[in-house]
Amino acid sequence: MEIRIDRSRLEDIEGLTIEYPYVLHRLDLKDLKIPWHWHEEVEFFYVREGNMELRTAGQSWRFKKGEGFFINTNVMCSMDCEESCLVDSHLLHKTFLGGHFKSVFETKYLDPVLKNRSLEILELRGKTENQQKLLAKLREVARLQEKPDTEFQTRNLFSEIWLLLLEEISIAEYNRPVINTVRQERLQAMLAFIWQNYQRKLSLDEIAEAAHVGRRECLRCFQSCMQKTPFEYLLEYRVEMSKKLLQDTKLSVMEAASRTGFSSAAYYGKVFRRLCGMTPGEYRKQVRVLLRKV
């Protein structure tokens, strides 16, 4: 599985359809780096093995085996781990539980969560009886997906999970300061511009203009939300895109460098080694060895 980002800046979620707007992804985060992204669907995560890091704009958390978390709609985040980490990612669109537009299920039960701008991430550490019940339900849903014809049962379980989520929010008296959504929206616009134009030479002014802000505000957005400069992020993104070319095509290292916006193969090799701890050629050999073992 790979993370696909469409031109509307949203993650294109594999396996989720209009007919059945829920999907379970069982992943090893060591094999799948999840870059900065966001999506309309809400997400329930459960860590089956290992440890992982979750990052949002300006904050990070670590989760271990038996823990999980809830991600609200359109929250920008990324995930990573240093060693093998097996996780269950449950993704569902609000129509899965809400049904038709402006139904009582949507307005009474879903909107209080989806429209709560102070609620981005809700940690599920299993420290309370309510959290333990919620985590147990997530494990139950995952097991259910191994069987055929379980759509109704899955939706029923998520109705129970959602009621537990509402109770957990109430218990926690979740009332954090409202996230700086303006700065986050500006950052999303600038990231989208980079994703669509990384193959050519970009200036700070162009990146800032994508969000209709000045150079200083552009730098502040990246620094406050991602703790890096726009060009640090641009280089990292170019390297990630070049990895796909090295893995999936027969292009030379020089061609991979050129197609992902690097001015020379030498500079590309220097940046790649600094970020990945190996040369592009070594990375390609390593990937091919791993693919032969699959």
Disulfide bonds with the S-S distance in Angstrom:
none
